[in-house]
Amino acid sequence: MQWDQRGTGHTYGRYGEKTPDVTLDRISKDGVELAAYLCPELHKKKIILLGHSWGSLVAVHMVQLRPELFAAYVGTGQVSSWAVNANTQFDLRLAKTRQEGDEAEVKKLEAIGRPDPTNTKQYFGLGPLISIMAPSDQAWIRHLRTQFPELKTREPEQAKNLEDGMMFTASRVLPDQVATDLPRTACDIRTAFFVIDGEDDHVTPTSAAVNYFNCVKAAMKELVLILKAGHFAWMTAPDKFLEALVSKVRPVAIARGATRF
């Protein structure tokens, strides 16, 4: 089964710029509707909900809306706070340029100073995040970029929907991302709570994810950090990620209702 978030992929291909209500609230409610459909469809009392990056923000909101649908929550590339992420990323950029001895870039960053988290133009003006990503993340993104021309040739319409849908959605959910502060709004999680993060995630910095994990009060919770992995640990360290799902999440989820009825 394939489900595309509103404003992306095939869904964007069908509705395009006329796609309505592309917001965190509506997308989270869409996800809840899907989960409510999947439980009886899969003959499960509850299901496991896994969210990555932006998806972890959506998934936290889904759990807040309908916790009884979910035997466990799993976050990876776990979002915490836009402001904390922006500041941490800036500190990482500055430390990296100093280490590399790039005096011109150091002066540029020092002149800008820590960005105003609400000033997205200033934030995005700092440059692409790939420069501070973990080596495993950089390699995976380079791999994707080498594959994309073949997709555009083979499936030009799907490739266009992918690119256009990402841009369309990103601009509309940016205000929700900037407002994100989960340690303030989402520390009460009424299901089992897992974070499986790359130790070297610099996109949604691991330190911020750990701080959010520490604030969470849940039925039970566990943090798993994967060594030498970053934001895309589920793709760059799939064996270790699967091991955590099977050994940590699965037994708890089964005990909490992820069984057939």
Backbone as CSV, one residue per row, in Angstrom:
resi,resn,N_x,N_y,N_z,CA_x,CA_y,CA_z,C_x,C_y,C_z
1,MET,0.848,-1.191,0.000,0.000,0.000,0.000,0.886,1.244,0.000
2,GLN,0.576,2.193,-0.843,1.320,3.452,-0.919,0.366,4.611,-0.675
3,TRP,0.703,5.441,0.288,-0.113,6.619,0.588,0.781,7.846,0.509
4,ASP,0.384,8.808,-0.300,1.150,10.041,-0.432,0.532,11.139,0.418
5,GLN,1.346,11.793,1.209,0.915,12.954,1.980,0.322,13.992,1.031
6,ARG,-0.714,14.680,1.468,-1.301,15.710,0.599,-0.229,16.724,0.207
7,GLY,-0.270,17.104,-1.060,0.704,18.057,-1.573,1.987,17.416,-2.072
8,THR,2.044,16.060,-2.101,3.271,15.406,-2.550,2.938,14.267,-3.517
9,GLY,3.950,13.864,-4.285,3.856,12.673,-5.114,2.647,12.627,-6.019
10,HIS,2.002,11.451,-6.066,0.835,11.273,-6.926,-0.315,12.191,-6.514
11,THR,-0.436,12.450,-5.211,-1.506,13.338,-4.742,-1.305,14.742,-5.304
12,TYR,-0.057,15.209,-5.273,0.216,16.514,-5.890,-0.046,16.443,-7.395
13,GLY,0.316,15.340,-8.014,0.081,15.186,-9.444,-1.385,15.290,-9.805
14,ARG,-2.259,14.860,-8.906,-3.696,14.922,-9.178,-4.266,16.315,-8.945
15,TYR,-3.861,16.983,-7.866,-4.492,18.250,-7.481,-3.602,19.478,-7.694
16,GLY,-2.285,19.279,-7.737,-1.364,20.370,-8.005,-1.512,21.537,-7.046
17,GLU,-1.424,22.738,-7.579,-1.469,23.959,-6.766,-2.822,24.180,-6.094
18,LYS,-3.823,23.402,-6.496,-5.152,23.535,-5.895,-5.283,22.705,-4.617
19,THR,-4.237,21.984,-4.241,-4.283,21.179,-3.019,-4.596,22.077,-1.822
20,PRO,-5.667,21.791,-1.087,-6.055,22.685,0.011,-5.407,22.316,1.344
21,ASP,-5.317,23.295,2.237,-5.044,23.064,3.662,-3.796,22.225,3.908
22,VAL,-2.683,22.636,3.306,-1.424,21.925,3.517,-0.770,22.493,4.773
23,THR,-1.177,21.961,5.916,-0.706,22.426,7.220,-0.377,21.219,8.084
24,LEU,0.376,21.447,9.129,0.704,20.374,10.060,-0.560,19.773,10.664
25,ASP,-1.507,20.621,11.039,-2.731,20.129,11.669,-3.505,19.211,10.723
26,ARG,-3.684,19.635,9.476,-4.470,18.851,8.535,-3.736,17.573,8.122
27,ILE,-2.440,17.675,7.907,-1.662,16.493,7.532,-1.663,15.476,8.667
28,SER,-1.584,15.941,9.915,-1.644,15.031,11.064,-3.003,14.348,11.135
29,LYS,-4.057,15.090,10.864,-5.399,14.499,10.871,-5.578,13.526,9.715
30,ASP,-4.966,13.829,8.570,-4.969,12.866,7.464,-4.318,11.560,7.910
31,GLY,-3.183,11.692,8.612,-2.470,10.506,9.088,-3.291,9.700,10.070
32,VAL,-4.024,10.381,10.939,-4.901,9.690,11.890,-5.998,8.929,11.145
33,GLU,-6.560,9.557,10.112,-7.586,8.883,9.318,-7.015,7.614,8.677
34,LEU,-5.796,7.709,8.189,-5.140,6.542,7.586,-4.912,5.450,8.632
35,ALA,-4.423,5.835,9.812,-4.170,4.854,10.873,-5.472,4.174,11.302
36,ALA,-6.550,4.951,11.414,-7.846,4.384,11.795,-8.338,3.400,10.738
37,TYR,-8.011,3.648,9.499,-8.354,2.721,8.414,-7.482,1.465,8.465
38,LEU,-6.199,1.638,8.753,-5.258,0.519,8.699,-5.484,-0.508,9.806
39,CYS,-5.890,-0.063,10.988,-6.059,-1.022,12.092,-7.003,-2.161,11.707
40,PRO,-8.250,-1.895,11.295,-9.105,-3.014,10.887,-8.659,-3.670,9.585
41,GLU,-8.085,-2.876,8.687,-7.626,-3.431,7.407,-6.528,-4.471,7.623
42,LEU,-5.640,-4.207,8.590,-4.539,-5.126,8.898,-4.897,-6.099,10.023
43,HIS,-6.145,-6.001,10.512,-6.626,-6.861,11.599,-5.764,-6.691,12.853
44,LYS,-5.467,-5.433,13.162,-4.670,-5.105,14.341,-5.482,-4.245,15.296
45,LYS,-5.281,-4.488,16.599,-5.907,-3.613,17.582,-5.248,-2.235,17.565
46,LYS,-3.909,-2.235,17.431,-3.136,-0.998,17.353,-1.980,-1.225,16.385
47,ILE,-1.393,-0.141,15.916,-0.244,-0.252,15.030,0.920,0.571,15.579
48,ILE,2.102,0.334,15.017,3.292,1.121,15.358,3.359,2.312,14.407
49,LEU,3.661,3.455,14.936,3.782,4.677,14.141,5.235,5.124,14.129
50,LEU,5.828,5.206,12.944,7.220,5.642,12.796,7.264,6.915,11.963
51,GLY,7.934,7.922,12.474,8.076,9.181,11.752,9.524,9.595,11.645
52,HIS,9.923,10.051,10.449,11.290,10.514,10.227,11.295,11.998,9.905
53,SER,12.143,12.774,10.599,12.354,14.199,10.323,11.030,14.950,10.406
54,TRP,10.608,15.624,9.331,9.292,16.282,9.321,8.217,15.271,9.727
55,GLY,8.373,14.025,9.284,7.410,12.990,9.643,7.351,12.719,11.131
56,SER,8.452,12.948,11.856,8.415,12.755,13.309,7.562,13.836,13.967
57,LEU,7.547,15.031,13.396,6.684,16.094,13.905,5.225,15.739,13.652
58,VAL,4.930,15.279,12.431,3.569,14.846,12.107,3.146,13.710,13.032
59,ALA,4.032,12.728,13.223,3.690,11.546,14.013,3.435,11.891,15.476
60,VAL,4.211,12.803,16.044,3.965,13.226,17.430,2.568,13.831,17.545
61,HIS,2.198,14.655,16.572,0.860,15.252,16.594,-0.220,14.184,16.445
62,MET,0.035,13.179,15.623,-0.924,12.085,15.466,-1.142,11.358,16.782
63,VAL,-0.051,11.076,17.493,-0.165,10.389,18.779,-0.926,11.247,19.779
64,GLN,-0.692,12.541,19.734,-1.412,13.426,20.637,-2.918,13.416,20.344
65,LEU,-3.264,13.318,19.063,-4.670,13.334,18.661,-5.395,12.038,19.006
66,ARG,-4.758,10.883,18.719,-5.429,9.592,18.905,-4.457,8.542,19.447
67,PRO,-4.026,8.663,20.677,-3.031,7.735,21.222,-3.513,6.283,21.241
68,GLU,-4.823,6.081,21.321,-5.344,4.715,21.427,-5.141,3.893,20.149
69,LEU,-4.779,4.553,19.042,-4.542,3.838,17.787,-3.155,3.212,17.721
70,PHE,-2.251,3.628,18.620,-0.837,3.307,18.440,-0.264,2.523,19.620
71,ALA,0.315,1.364,19.278,0.964,0.544,20.302,2.310,1.132,20.690
72,ALA,2.936,1.865,19.757,4.229,2.493,20.042,4.483,3.590,19.017
73,TYR,5.220,4.580,19.456,5.726,5.645,18.585,7.226,5.444,18.425
74,VAL,7.705,5.603,17.184,9.145,5.548,16.912,9.530,6.809,16.144
75,GLY,10.429,7.585,16.701,10.931,8.767,16.016,12.370,8.552,15.584
76,THR,12.694,9.000,14.374,14.085,8.971,13.908,14.332,10.244,13.107
77,GLY,15.566,10.768,13.213,15.748,12.138,12.729,14.788,13.023,13.506
78,GLN,14.689,12.736,14.809,13.630,13.288,15.644,13.705,14.815,15.747
79,VAL,12.609,15.450,15.377,12.465,16.898,15.520,12.302,17.252,16.994
80,SER,12.791,18.418,17.368,12.622,18.895,18.736,12.097,20.333,18.728
81,SER,12.977,21.250,18.384,12.641,22.680,18.391,13.349,23.347,17.228
82,TRP,12.614,24.093,16.421,13.216,24.789,15.282,14.304,25.743,15.758
83,ALA,14.025,26.498,16.805,14.992,27.485,17.292,16.276,26.809,17.755
84,VAL,16.145,25.720,18.518,17.326,25.005,18.994,18.090,24.407,17.818
85,ASN,17.355,23.831,16.851,18.014,23.262,15.680,18.802,24.312,14.910
86,ALA,18.180,25.475,14.687,18.840,26.539,13.929,20.120,26.988,14.617
87,ASN,20.067,27.169,15.921,21.249,27.611,16.663,22.334,26.538,16.690
88,THR,21.928,25.287,16.888,22.899,24.194,16.930,23.570,24.022,15.573
89,GLN,22.785,24.098,14.500,23.353,23.991,13.152,24.349,25.125,12.888
90,PHE,24.027,26.318,13.348,24.951,27.437,13.170,26.260,27.171,13.902
91,ASP,26.165,26.700,15.132,27.373,26.402,15.904,28.215,25.334,15.208
92,LEU,27.558,24.334,14.614,28.271,23.279,13.897,28.971,23.828,12.662
93,ARG,28.290,24.701,11.941,28.891,25.327,10.756,30.137,26.121,11.136
94,LEU,30.015,26.919,12.192,31.120,27.771,12.609,32.303,26.920,13.078
95,ALA,32.026,25.882,13.856,33.106,25.002,14.330,33.790,24.310,13.158
96,LYS,33.018,23.888,12.167,33.578,23.194,11.016,34.468,24.116,10.195
97,THR,34.020,25.339,9.945,34.816,26.271,9.138,36.092,26.679,9.878
98,ARG,36.015,26.801,11.195,37.225,27.109,11.974,38.212,25.951,11.909
99,GLN,37.681,24.737,12.023,38.539,23.557,11.961,39.218,23.446,10.596
100,GLU,38.508,23.801,9.536,39.052,23.721,8.185,39.932,24.908,7.826
101,GLY,39.936,25.930,8.698,40.763,27.102,8.450,40.242,27.999,7.349
102,ASP,38.942,27.958,7.099,38.325,28.799,6.056,38.006,30.163,6.672
103,GLU,38.999,31.050,6.669,38.863,32.333,7.363,37.762,33.195,6.778
104,ALA,37.599,33.163,5.458,36.562,33.977,4.824,35.173,33.540,5.287
105,GLU,34.969,32.236,5.344,33.662,31.724,5.780,33.460,31.969,7.273
106,VAL,34.532,31.863,8.060,34.426,32.150,9.498,33.991,33.594,9.709
107,LYS,34.611,34.518,8.994,34.241,35.939,9.131,32.801,36.178,8.713
108,LYS,32.385,35.500,7.636,31.003,35.647,7.168,30.018,35.182,8.238
109,LEU,30.279,33.996,8.825,29.372,33.466,9.834,29.390,34.311,11.107
110,GLU,30.581,34.750,11.505,30.676,35.578,12.710,29.948,36.905,12.516
111,ALA,29.981,37.423,11.286,29.286,38.673,11.002,27.769,38.496,11.077
112,ILE,27.302,37.332,10.614,25.865,37.049,10.677,25.442,36.805,12.112
113,GLY,26.258,36.037,12.836,25.906,35.645,14.193,24.821,34.591,14.184
114,ARG,24.487,34.107,15.343,23.413,33.121,15.427,22.148,33.692,14.798
115,PRO,21.533,32.947,13.887,20.383,33.504,13.164,19.166,33.671,14.057
116,ASP,18.349,34.659,13.699,17.041,34.801,14.320,16.192,33.638,13.806
117,PRO,15.772,32.708,14.678,15.047,31.529,14.199,13.788,31.858,13.412
118,THR,13.214,33.041,13.631,11.994,33.400,12.906,12.298,34.022,11.547
119,ASN,13.578,34.306,11.285,13.983,34.909,10.013,14.455,33.789,9.084
120,THR,13.527,33.197,8.358,13.869,32.037,7.534,14.771,32.416,6.362
121,LYS,14.649,33.621,5.869,15.522,34.057,4.779,16.972,34.065,5.248
122,GLN,17.207,34.564,6.457,18.557,34.566,7.026,19.038,33.138,7.259
123,TYR,18.145,32.298,7.777,18.512,30.909,8.069,18.935,30.182,6.795
124,PHE,18.120,30.239,5.762,18.441,29.530,4.523,19.608,30.177,3.787
125,GLY,19.896,31.425,4.111,21.031,32.103,3.507,22.372,31.592,3.996
126,LEU,22.355,30.787,5.052,23.606,30.237,5.573,24.195,29.171,4.655
127,GLY,23.381,28.630,3.751,23.892,27.634,2.809,23.291,26.270,3.041
128,PRO,23.564,25.322,2.146,22.969,23.983,2.243,23.474,23.212,3.455
129,LEU,22.577,22.426,4.029,22.916,21.652,5.223,23.880,20.508,4.935
130,ILE,23.963,20.091,3.683,24.797,18.928,3.386,26.246,19.144,3.814
131,SER,26.675,20.401,3.879,28.069,20.688,4.245,28.401,20.264,5.667
132,ILE,27.387,20.169,6.540,27.656,19.780,7.935,27.086,18.408,8.267
133,MET,26.542,17.720,7.278,25.962,16.400,7.536,27.039,15.365,7.830
134,ALA,26.617,14.290,8.475,27.500,13.148,8.711,27.963,12.584,7.372
135,PRO,29.175,12.025,7.307,29.669,11.447,6.052,28.710,10.429,5.437
136,SER,28.061,9.622,6.260,27.126,8.628,5.736,25.929,9.294,5.065
137,ASP,25.459,10.402,5.639,24.353,11.153,5.031,24.777,11.765,3.703
138,GLN,25.957,12.356,3.676,26.446,12.974,2.445,26.552,11.942,1.327
139,ALA,27.058,10.747,1.659,27.218,9.693,0.655,25.863,9.237,0.130
140,TRP,24.875,9.127,1.025,23.545,8.674,0.610,22.876,9.699,-0.303
141,ILE,23.017,10.979,0.029,22.421,12.027,-0.801,23.094,12.075,-2.173
142,ARG,24.412,11.915,-2.201,25.100,11.862,-3.497,24.596,10.693,-4.331
143,HIS,24.351,9.557,-3.667,23.816,8.389,-4.367,22.444,8.700,-4.962
144,LEU,21.574,9.346,-4.186,20.250,9.702,-4.690,20.357,10.612,-5.913
145,ARG,21.266,11.553,-5.845,21.412,12.511,-6.951,21.904,11.820,-8.225
146,THR,22.706,10.778,-8.071,23.169,10.067,-9.260,22.047,9.229,-9.864
147,GLN,21.066,8.831,-9.044,19.963,8.016,-9.534,18.849,8.842,-10.168
148,PHE,18.745,10.114,-9.775,17.577,10.904,-10.182,17.488,11.156,-11.691
149,PRO,18.588,11.417,-12.394,18.473,11.613,-13.841,17.829,10.428,-14.561
150,GLU,18.137,9.217,-14.113,17.540,8.033,-14.732,16.040,7.989,-14.479
151,LEU,15.613,8.373,-13.255,14.190,8.428,-12.949,13.490,9.465,-13.825
152,LYS,14.123,10.629,-14.006,13.511,11.676,-14.828,13.342,11.218,-16.267
153,THR,14.282,10.420,-16.736,14.185,9.910,-18.103,13.104,8.835,-18.207
154,ARG,13.058,7.958,-17.215,12.137,6.819,-17.253,10.718,7.207,-16.865
155,GLU,10.589,8.090,-15.850,9.274,8.493,-15.339,9.229,10.014,-15.196
156,PRO,9.225,10.750,-16.304,9.312,12.211,-16.218,8.172,12.857,-15.429
157,GLU,6.959,12.312,-15.560,5.829,12.902,-14.843,5.967,12.705,-13.346
158,GLN,6.356,11.491,-12.932,6.527,11.233,-11.504,7.664,12.068,-10.926
159,ALA,8.756,12.203,-11.688,9.881,13.010,-11.218,9.466,14.465,-11.030
160,LYS,8.673,14.968,-11.963,8.213,16.363,-11.858,7.279,16.538,-10.653
161,ASN,6.385,15.574,-10.460,5.493,15.642,-9.293,6.280,15.603,-7.996
162,LEU,7.332,14.793,-7.966,8.178,14.709,-6.775,8.826,16.057,-6.477
163,GLU,9.457,16.643,-7.475,10.154,17.918,-7.272,9.182,19.046,-6.965
164,ASP,8.149,19.181,-7.779,7.196,20.286,-7.597,6.427,20.132,-6.293
165,GLY,6.067,18.881,-5.959,5.328,18.648,-4.723,6.150,18.983,-3.494
166,MET,7.438,18.659,-3.527,8.311,18.981,-2.391,8.396,20.489,-2.184
167,MET,8.567,21.229,-3.260,8.661,22.693,-3.154,7.333,23.289,-2.688
168,PHE,6.237,22.795,-3.252,4.906,23.278,-2.901,4.628,23.071,-1.412
169,THR,4.886,21.853,-0.942,4.598,21.523,0.452,5.537,22.242,1.412
170,ALA,6.825,22.289,1.062,7.811,22.891,1.960,7.458,24.337,2.286
171,SER,7.025,25.086,1.281,6.719,26.500,1.515,5.496,26.668,2.407
172,ARG,4.562,25.732,2.343,3.313,25.864,3.095,3.416,25.355,4.531
173,VAL,4.301,24.406,4.783,4.429,23.906,6.160,5.566,24.589,6.915
174,LEU,6.305,25.470,6.249,7.417,26.147,6.924,6.979,26.899,8.174
175,PRO,5.858,27.639,8.159,5.452,28.316,9.405,5.235,27.350,10.560
176,ASP,4.676,26.181,10.280,4.487,25.182,11.337,5.821,24.670,11.850
177,GLN,6.795,24.501,10.944,8.116,24.046,11.369,8.795,25.091,12.252
178,VAL,8.713,26.347,11.852,9.348,27.421,12.617,8.741,27.530,14.019
179,ALA,7.455,27.240,14.128,6.772,27.334,15.428,7.025,26.119,16.316
180,THR,7.703,25.105,15.812,7.857,23.845,16.545,8.703,24.001,17.803
181,ASP,8.170,23.511,18.906,8.897,23.460,20.179,8.315,22.300,20.987
182,LEU,8.658,21.072,20.593,8.055,19.901,21.215,8.344,19.770,22.706
183,PRO,9.526,20.197,23.209,9.717,20.126,24.661,8.706,20.976,25.437
184,ARG,8.116,21.950,24.756,7.106,22.792,25.408,5.696,22.253,25.188
185,THR,5.441,21.643,24.014,4.069,21.297,23.640,3.753,19.805,23.638
186,ALA,4.776,18.944,23.712,4.492,17.519,23.492,5.339,16.607,24.368
187,CYS,5.359,16.871,25.664,6.108,15.997,26.575,5.233,14.893,27.163
188,ASP,3.922,14.995,26.999,3.012,13.968,27.497,2.628,13.069,26.332
189,ILE,3.242,11.891,26.249,2.989,10.945,25.159,2.313,9.709,25.745
190,ARG,1.087,9.445,25.321,0.292,8.384,25.948,0.393,7.064,25.175
191,THR,1.610,6.680,24.867,1.906,5.355,24.348,3.389,5.094,24.599
192,ALA,3.888,3.934,24.183,5.328,3.682,24.302,6.068,4.606,23.343
193,PHE,7.207,5.113,23.789,7.913,6.167,23.048,9.358,5.749,22.814
194,PHE,9.738,5.640,21.546,11.109,5.270,21.176,11.698,6.344,20.272
195,VAL,12.961,6.639,20.485,13.738,7.449,19.537,14.934,6.610,19.115
196,ILE,15.049,6.370,17.800,16.188,5.646,17.234,16.897,6.627,16.314
197,ASP,17.980,7.212,16.773,18.644,8.300,16.066,20.078,7.947,15.714
198,GLY,20.551,8.524,14.616,21.971,8.481,14.347,22.701,9.350,15.360
199,GLU,23.822,8.877,15.849,24.571,9.633,16.860,25.071,10.963,16.304
200,ASP,25.260,11.030,14.974,25.842,12.224,14.360,24.842,12.948,13.461
201,ASP,23.598,13.022,13.898,22.585,13.760,13.139,22.802,15.256,13.363
202,HIS,23.082,15.971,12.275,23.283,17.416,12.369,22.164,18.199,11.690
203,VAL,21.173,17.497,11.144,20.020,18.150,10.512,18.970,18.442,11.575
204,THR,18.554,17.412,12.270,17.774,17.580,13.501,18.718,17.104,14.612
205,PRO,19.550,17.988,15.113,20.702,17.582,15.924,20.370,16.605,17.048
206,THR,21.202,15.595,17.163,20.986,14.531,18.144,20.870,15.089,19.560
207,SER,21.663,16.087,19.874,21.617,16.652,21.231,20.229,17.205,21.548
208,ALA,19.591,17.846,20.565,18.247,18.391,20.769,17.222,17.268,20.886
209,ALA,17.400,16.213,20.077,16.486,15.071,20.156,16.575,14.398,21.522
210,VAL,17.795,14.301,22.047,17.979,13.688,23.373,17.314,14.544,24.446
211,ASN,17.456,15.854,24.341,16.805,16.746,25.312,15.287,16.577,25.273
212,TYR,14.737,16.452,24.048,13.288,16.218,23.945,12.922,14.870,24.560
213,PHE,13.693,13.839,24.240,13.433,12.510,24.809,13.404,12.586,26.340
214,ASN,14.328,13.323,26.911,14.421,13.401,28.368,13.202,14.057,28.995
215,CYS,12.536,14.951,28.265,11.367,15.633,28.825,10.104,14.785,28.737
216,VAL,10.109,13.799,27.839,8.891,13.032,27.566,8.517,12.146,28.749
217,LYS,7.235,12.159,29.068,6.654,11.241,30.029,5.744,10.314,29.243
218,ALA,6.040,9.023,29.288,5.304,8.053,28.481,5.112,6.772,29.266
219,ALA,4.272,5.879,28.718,4.036,4.578,29.359,5.356,3.845,29.562
220,MET,6.217,3.929,28.569,7.613,3.496,28.684,8.348,4.196,27.554
221,LYS,9.653,4.350,27.703,10.404,5.019,26.651,11.816,4.464,26.602
222,GLU,12.419,4.548,25.420,13.795,4.088,25.258,14.443,4.877,24.127
223,LEU,15.715,5.192,24.337,16.519,5.915,23.355,17.601,4.995,22.815
224,VAL,17.717,4.909,21.493,18.755,4.117,20.845,19.544,5.032,19.922
225,LEU,20.865,5.131,20.133,21.725,5.932,19.263,22.594,4.987,18.440
226,ILE,22.581,5.192,17.118,23.334,4.346,16.206,24.652,5.035,15.863
227,LEU,25.750,4.367,16.175,27.073,4.948,15.960,27.363,5.123,14.469
228,LYS,28.078,6.197,14.146,28.528,6.501,12.789,27.369,6.661,11.811
229,ALA,26.217,7.056,12.323,25.055,7.324,11.479,24.553,8.728,11.782
230,GLY,23.819,9.292,10.815,23.320,10.642,10.965,21.805,10.712,10.814
231,HIS,21.358,11.708,10.059,19.930,11.994,9.932,19.177,10.866,9.238
232,PHE,19.844,10.176,8.322,19.182,9.126,7.542,19.625,7.735,8.004
233,ALA,19.703,7.548,9.313,20.189,6.283,9.868,19.390,5.089,9.368
234,TRP,18.092,5.274,9.150,17.253,4.166,8.698,17.632,3.694,7.305
235,MET,18.317,4.555,6.530,18.777,4.173,5.196,20.257,3.827,5.163
236,THR,21.055,4.501,5.981,22.505,4.292,5.922,22.996,3.210,6.885
237,ALA,22.189,2.883,7.873,22.528,1.787,8.809,21.300,0.893,8.984
238,PRO,20.780,0.339,7.880,19.498,-0.382,7.933,19.520,-1.612,8.833
239,ASP,20.624,-2.322,8.884,20.688,-3.520,9.721,20.553,-3.170,11.205
240,LYS,21.282,-2.144,11.624,21.220,-1.727,13.026,19.848,-1.127,13.359
241,PHE,19.290,-0.411,12.392,17.971,0.190,12.613,16.914,-0.908,12.748
242,LEU,16.959,-1.890,11.857,16.005,-3.000,11.924,16.178,-3.783,13.216
243,GLU,17.426,-3.986,13.631,17.681,-4.700,14.879,17.011,-3.997,16.061
244,ALA,17.098,-2.662,16.083,16.460,-1.902,17.161,14.942,-2.049,17.108
245,LEU,14.381,-2.019,15.908,12.932,-2.183,15.771,12.486,-3.558,16.268
246,VAL,13.216,-4.587,15.865,12.817,-5.959,16.204,13.046,-6.269,17.677
247,SER,14.199,-5.867,18.205,14.547,-6.251,19.577,13.967,-5.311,20.628
248,LYS,13.807,-4.031,20.283,13.345,-3.051,21.265,11.847,-2.735,21.116
249,VAL,11.454,-2.379,19.905,10.097,-1.870,19.689,9.068,-2.994,19.603
250,ARG,9.371,-4.035,18.839,8.377,-5.072,18.561,7.818,-5.731,19.828
251,PRO,8.655,-6.166,20.783,8.085,-6.819,21.975,7.167,-5.890,22.769
252,VAL,7.552,-4.647,22.864,6.741,-3.686,23.620,5.420,-3.437,22.896
253,ALA,5.499,-3.268,21.569,4.292,-2.999,20.797,3.311,-4.164,20.883
254,ILE,3.815,-5.378,20.801,2.945,-6.560,20.910,2.281,-6.596,22.278
255,ALA,3.050,-6.324,23.305,2.504,-6.330,24.657,1.442,-5.253,24.846
256,ARG,1.541,-4.185,24.031,0.611,-3.061,24.184,-0.515,-3.086,23.149
257,GLY,-0.678,-4.201,22.435,-1.872,-4.319,21.604,-1.667,-4.451,20.114
258,ALA,-0.418,-4.496,19.658,-0.169,-4.629,18.213,-0.292,-6.095,17.811
259,THR,-1.475,-6.661,18.080,-1.715,-8.061,17.785,-2.962,-8.187,16.912
260,ARG,-3.108,-9.308,16.258,-4.278,-9.526,15.411,-5.510,-9.759,16.275
261,PHE,-6.657,-9.317,15.744,-7.910,-9.605,16.455,-8.795,-10.508,15.611
